[in-house]
Amino acid sequence: MSHIILKNKDNIDWTNFILTVLVTLSILIPMFVAPMATNQLLNQAYDIIASNLGVVYLGMGLLTLLFLLILAMSSYGNIILGKQDEKPEYGIFGWSSMLFCCGIGASLVLYGTTEWVDYYLKPPFGVEPKSSEAIAWASTYGMFHWGIIGWSIYCLPAVAIGYSYHTRNSGSLKTSTGCEAILGKQGGGNLARLIDLIYMIALVGVLGAGLGLTSPVVSATITEFFSIEQNLIITVSCLLVCIVIYSISLYFGLEEGIQRLSKFCAYMAFFVLIYILIFGPTLFLIKTSYESLAFMVKNFINMSLGPPPIGKSEFSKAWT
């Protein structure tokens, strides 16, 4: 994949690029001009979508996992993404590091260590807050939300795009490339452009949200460590440093830049985890992790489909 290089301007889809910029600006400008009104509008839109399509989203997540398991165990699971005699370009650790650090690294920094508190205070299934049962659900839902169903949703388009690019030599890693079998003759038409446009806008939003969530956490950590007062200058400085680091890693490409940075972050994460495991409450951490995993396996279907419709539980809409 490291050979994917823009050799000239013809390789750029200027139509989608310009449309993405225009749509992104049309969303960002109201946020700057009227942030409170825009926030209220977005919350209302989210509430409508989550209330009416939430059950579809939960069901599709479980169906996606089942589909991928069937695909992997069938004869199609033996198909190699690439030439028959071709070896993987990166090792398992390199790929895993890039997947975790580039995919969910920023979110894990914030939610991976704090979301269980919200689960404990506002647990699902009508469980009493701050109870022993709430602790069990809180420690379990963290594993579930960052677990196999989420990765299944990421994996499904990756399989389609990877097969089209590496096996069928489509020459493109666009999202619409993975939909060619469905689009048919429209594979290069307006519908394909719409799919790519939606993906690009979503990508910009995800990257912006990642930076926006991470920067305050990093700045708060620095100010706490050095016993200084947190302010906007420190937060913006952390944001700029992150952008510079990301830009440098992108400049050097996948192998020399992104992979090395991802491996470094993965090594640091392992170091922190091992340090906490050794010098923290070791037996408690091991016991809680084991019990949470067993509890998740036992309640996997209920967690996948969410709390029952009877009642006023907002847990799935707010988190899952």
Buried (B, 14 or more C-beta within 10 A) or exposed (E): EEEEEEEEEEEEBEEBEEBBEEBBEEBEEBEEEEEEEBEEEEEEEEEEEBEEEBBEBBEBBBEBBEBBEEBEEEEEEEEEBBEEEEEEBBEEEBBBBBBBBBBBBBBBBBBBEEBBEBBBEBBBBEBEEEEEEBBBBBBBBBBBBBBBBBBBBEBBBEBBBBBBBBEEEBEBBBBBBBBBEEBEEBBBEEBBBEBBBBBBBEEBEEEEEBBEBBBBBBBBEBBEEEEEEBEEEBBEBBBEEBEEEBEEBEEEBBEEBBBBBBBEBBEEBEEEEEEEEEEEEEEEEEEBEEEBBEBBEEBBEEBBBBBEEEEEBBBBBEBB
